[in-house]
Amino acid sequence: MKTVNVGIVGYGVVGNGVAQILEEKKELLTKKSGVQINLKKVYTRNWDKQFSYPLPEDKKASSLEELLDDREIDIIVELTGGIDFPLELFKKTAEKGKHFVTANKALLAEKGKEVFSLAEEKGIRVGFEAAVAGGIPIIRALREGLVANDIQKIYGILNGTTNYILTQMLKEGRSFQDVLREAQELGYAEADPTLDINGTDAAHKIAILSSLSFGGFIDFSGVYVEGIENIDSIDIDLGRELGYTLKLLAIAKGHNGEVEVRVHPTFLPSDHPLSKVDGVFNAVMVEGDSVGETMFYGKGAGSLPTASAVVSDIVDIAKSIALGVGREIEITSMNWQHRQLSLTRVSDFYTRYYLRFTVPDVTGILAKVAAVFARYNISIAAVIQKEKVVSFAGITDEKVVPLVILTHTASENNIQKAIKEIEEEKITVRKTVLIRVEDEEQ
């Protein structure tokens, strides 16, 4: 029976999980794959720390070169994070002719073209199932299970931290900062949660799914990203009155030769399946022309769920090596073609909008807003105007109230122009809150 040797670079939360699975489930993996997978060496910069899964001394590498120069190691697993070091590690791995497995979404989202072009040139495979949605096998589903489909759109809740925060704000009416502190205490949010709450983490993941689904590379700088830092609980409550639930949604749609890729707070109908995804869980909804809508749900992070996805890539590559076709089939491990996808500009988005204006509590305000909307061909679907609100969104002035308008489908360009005109005419007394809405009307 063929033995495939594995080396791991990075021994944090996920690295410990991968090692644990490879060691404790060795017989199960052999039985299911027909290949003996051997964890030969692990490298980390500091072996003096306490680890959840301690390794025997003979599996600890003292240098990176110890793994790269070992001719018996077939697969290098990168679990370090960041971009610069993992990219250099990949280049060195490729030069050595070793296959590469990573959970690094930032690397693939921002340097994917470079990574997969070099992989093709050197004839190696790149496994990246764990880079998106942790233990949910969405990469393999898009590459294999949905291969008969032209993908039309993807909706994803791809960040557990932000989903937990929005869930708690909805259920308990608490402020963003209050729930964020709780999430940090519970270990659901990092000490520095910036990349989670500003939407970057989810944007990296939807960029990868977009490239995989629509067959080309995308310029990550062209992805529209907006986080949840400025979400106020009043908008969650008012949205609920309109029949919507707020999620940080990652969206990808293909149309007219372009791909629309964006991440932002989004109101979904409260009976939508994704509206039911609470807490730290992730979910991805994919619509294909043949299969229709499919949904994938599960834990998007954590040691063993993410490690499970990493090990699935290791096993997949190991089986190819054992069959003697590891360097001949599916060289890039991706459906990406050597072309750049054209991204839809933000101004060309078409969707529905929730708008909260802070206005004086006097007659005629709604008529003025509606007149501006009419000039920009924006149709109003629903209105909520509170008679008296003593305190909301940090405002304690009894003479101002929230005016909420839900629009029918409109262009982003027209919406932004209308808001600018309304604010310049001093119809409002505070900056307008805009939250996009995705429902069947589009």
N, C-alpha and C positions, 0 to 999 in steps of 0.2 A: 504494500500500500504506500502511495506517495506521501511524503512528509513535506509540508510547506511551513517555512519558518517566518516568524513575524517579529518585527522590532517596533517598539512604541517610543515616540518622542513626546514628552509631556506627561506628567503623572499627577494630575489634579483630580477633580471629582469624576470626570468622565474616564480618564486614564485608569483610575482605580477600578471603575466598573468594568471596563474592557478586560483588564487583567483578570478580574474575578471570574468573569464568564468564561474566558479562554481556559483558565486553570480548573475551575470547579465543574465545568460542563464539557470537558474534553471528550469524554466517551460519547455523550449525546451528539456533539458536533461531528464526530467521526462517523457515528451511525447514520446521521442524516445526510452527510455530504460525501461519504466515501473517501475522505481525505483526512490524514492526521495533521492537525494544525497545532504547531508548537510555538508558544511564546518564548522566544530565545533571549531577548534582551530588552530592557527598558532604560531610557535615559531621561533624567531630570537634573536640573542644575543644583538642587539641594536635596540630598538624601537624609538630612538630619531632622526633617519634619516628621510629624506623626501622620500616618496614612491609614485610611479606613481598611485598606487591603494590603498588609505588609507583604513584601516580596522576599524570597530567599536571596542571600548575597550573590549567588552565582548568576542571577538574572539582572543584576544591577550593572549598568554600563557607566563607566567613569568619564566617557567623552562621547560626543556625537559621532566622531569618526569610527568609534568602535562598532557602531551599527552600520554606517555607510560602507565601511571597508570589509565587512563580513560577507563573503561571497555566498554563504549559506542562507542569509536572510533574503527572502523573496519579496516581502511586502513591508514598507515603512508606513506606520500609522502616525499622523500628525495631530496632536491634541493640545496645542499650545495657545492658540488665539493670536490676535493681531494680524498684520499683513506682511510686513517686511521680512521678519524671520521665517515664517512659513513659506513665503515665496522662494527665498534663498534655499531653504531645506528642500523644497520640491525640485528646484533646478539641480541640486546635488544628487537627489534621489534619481532623477531622470537620467543624469549622466552616468550613473552606476547601473542603469537598466533595471531598476527595481520598481515595482508597482507602488502606488501611492493611495492611501485612504485618509480622508480628512473629514472633520466635522465643522470646518471653518467656512461659515457663510460669507464673511467679509472678503476673504481671499478670492472666492469664486465669483462673487458679485462684482468686485472691482477689478480683478485680474484674470477673469475667466478665459478671455481670449488668449492671453499669454500662456496660461497653464495648459489649456487643451491643445493649443497649437504645438507646444513643445512635447506634450504627451504623444501626439500623432507622429511627430518627427522621430521620436525615440522609440516608438512602438511599445509604450507602456499603458496601463489602464489606471484610471483615476476613479476611486469610489467615494461617493459623497452623500449617501443616503441620510446620514445624521446631520447634514448641514441645514436641513429644513424640517421643522416640526418634530424634532427629537425622535421618539419611538414610532411615529406615524409613517408607514412606508409609502409616502407620497411620490418620492422620486421613482421608485420601481413601478408604481402604478402608472405614472405618466409614460415611462419608457416602454413598459411591457403590457400592462393590463389594458391601457387605453390606446394602444398603438393603432387601432383601426379608426381612430377618430381625429377629425380636425377639431382642435380645442378652440372653443369660442370665448369662454370667459372663466376666470378663476376668482373666487372670493375666499379670503383666508383670515382667520384669527390666528396669528402666527407668533404672538408674544404673550406668554403666561402672566408676566408681571402686570402689564397694562390691563389684561382681561380681569385679573383679580381686583385691581383698583376700581375699575368701572363697575364690576359686579357689586362690590361692597358699597360704592357710592349710590348705586341704584337701590339696593336692599335696605340700607341703613340711613341714607340721606346725609352721609358724612362728607366732609370736605376732601379734596384731592390730597392736600398735604397731610391730613390726619391719617388717611388710609395708606398713603405711601410710607409713613413712619411705621405703621403696623406691618406692612409687607416686608420692610427691612428687618424688623424684629423677628418675624416668622421665617426669614430666609427666602422669601419669595422675590425679593428685590435685592440687588447688589448695594454695597455701601455707596457706590457711585452709579446710580441707575440711569444716567443720561441717555445712553444708546437705546434703552428700552422705552423710556417715556417720551423721547422726542421722535420715535418712529423709525430710527435708523436700523435697528435690529430686524424689524418686520420688513423694511424696504430691501435689505440684503436678501432676505428669503424670497420675496416675491420677484425680485430681479432674476434669481436663479430659476424659479418656476416658469417665468415668462420666457427666458431663453430656451429652456427645455421644451416648452409647449409650442412656441411659435417659430422655432428653427432659425436662430441667429443670435448674435451677440448684441447686447444693449449697452449704451453709455449710461453708467449708473448715475452720473451727475444730472441726467435728464429725467430721473424718476422724481415725481412730486411727492414730498414727504412733509407731513404735519403730525405733531405729537398730541398728547393729551394734557400737557402742562397747564393749559389755560381753561380746561373744562370746569364749569361750575355746576354744582348739584342742581341749581334751579333749571338749567337746560335739560338735564336728565329727567327731572320731574315734569317739565312742560312737554317734552318729547313723549313721555309716557301718556300724557293726556291726549296726544294726537294719535296714539296707537303705535309708538315706535320705541325701540330699545337701542341704546348707544353702544357701539363697539369700535375699537380701533381696527379698521378693516383694511386689508391689503387686497388690491383689485388689479386684475389684468384682463384686458379685453382686446381682441383682434378685430379690426374692421378697416375696410378700404385701403389695405396694404400697410396700415400702421398698427402699432401696438400702444394701447393706453395703459400705463403702469403708474399706480398711485397708492399712497398709504395716508390715511387721515381718519379722524373720528367720523363715524358714519351712523346715521339712524337707519335701522332695518325694521321692517314690520315686526311687531312683537310675537307674531306667530311664525316667523321665519325660523327654520332649523338652527341657523347660526345664533339667533337671539337666545336660544336655550343653552348655549355653551357658556358655562359659568366658571368662576374661579381661575385656577392656573391652567386649565385645559386648553388645548389648541384644536382647531378644526379647519379643514379645507374643503370647499365645494368646487367641483370641476364640472363644467358643462361641455360635452362633446356632441358633435353633430349626429352621431349614431346612437350613443348610449343615453343621451339626455343628461340630467343632473345626477351626479354621484357625490357622496360626502364621506370624508375620512376624519375620524375623531380619536383623540387619545391624549396621552401626556406628551407635551411638547418639550420637556426639559427633564433634568434629573439624571443622576448617575447611571442607573441601570436602564431606564428607557432609552436614553441616548446611546449608551454602550451597546444595547441590543441592535440598534441600527448600524453602528460601526462594525459589529461582528458580522452582520449580514453581508456587508461589503467584503470583509475579509474572506468569508466562506465562498462568496460568489467568485472572487478572483482566484482563490485556492483551487476551486473545482476546474476553472479554465486552465490553470497551470498543470493540474494533474492530467487533464485531457490532451495537453500538448498544444493548446490553441490560444494560450494566454496572450500571445503577442500578435496574433493574426486576426482575431475577431473583435469587433466593437472597440477599435483602438482608442477613440476619444471617450468612450463610455457615455456619450451624450448624443442628442439629436441635433446639436448645433451645427449649422452650416457655416461656411466661411463667408458670411455676409453680416452687415450691420443692420439691425432692425431700426426702422424709423419710428421714433416715439411721438405720440400725439402731444402737442403743446397744451399747457394748462388752459390757455384761453379758449381752446377748442373742445374742452370737456362739455358734455351735455348730461345733466342730471337734475334731480329735484333739490330744493334747498329749504332748510329751516333757518329763518333769520329772526334774531331777537333784537329789536330796537329799544333803547331806553329813551322814553319820550316824556314831555310834560303832560300832566294829567288834565288836558284841556280838549275841547271839541275840535274836530276838523283834522286831527293828525293823520288818521287812517286815510282820509281822502287825499291828503297831500302825498303820502307814500304811494298810494294806488295810482296817482297821476304820473308820478315818476316811473313806476313800473310799466304803465301803459306805453310810455315813450320808448321803452326798451323791449317791448313785446314780451313782457313777463306776466304770466297768468297766475292769479292767486287761487290756491286750492282750499285753504282754511286759515282762520284767524283766531288767535286767543288774545284778548285784551283784558287784563285784570283791572277791576275798578280801583281797588286800594291795596297797595302792597307797601307796608311800612318799612320792611327791610328785605332786600334781595341783592345778591351778588355784591355785597359790601356797601349797598346804598341804603341810607336811613332817611332819605328825604321823602316825605309823604306826597310831595307834589310831582313826583315822577313815577312812572309805571312801566312794566315790560309790555311791549307790543310784539307778539309772535306771529309771523306769517310763514305758512307752508306754501311753496310754489308748485306749480306743475313743472314739467321738464323745461329747462331753460339753458341757455349757453352761459358758461362761466364768464365769458367776456362781457355779456350784457348785465349779468348780476353784479359784477365788480363795478361797472360804470354806474349802475343805478345806486349802489351803496355810496359810491364817491359823491354823486350829486346830492343824495339825501343828507349826507354828513356836511357837505359844503354849504347847503342851504340852511344849516342849523335846525333841521327838523328834529334831530336827535341830540341828546346831551352826553352820550357816552359812545365809545366805539362799538360798532355793530358786531354782534356775534353771528358767525356763519358756520353752519354744520351741514354737510352734504347728506343727501338721502338716497338710498338705493331701494327701489321696489319695482313691482311689475310694470309700472307705467312706462319705464324706459324700454 
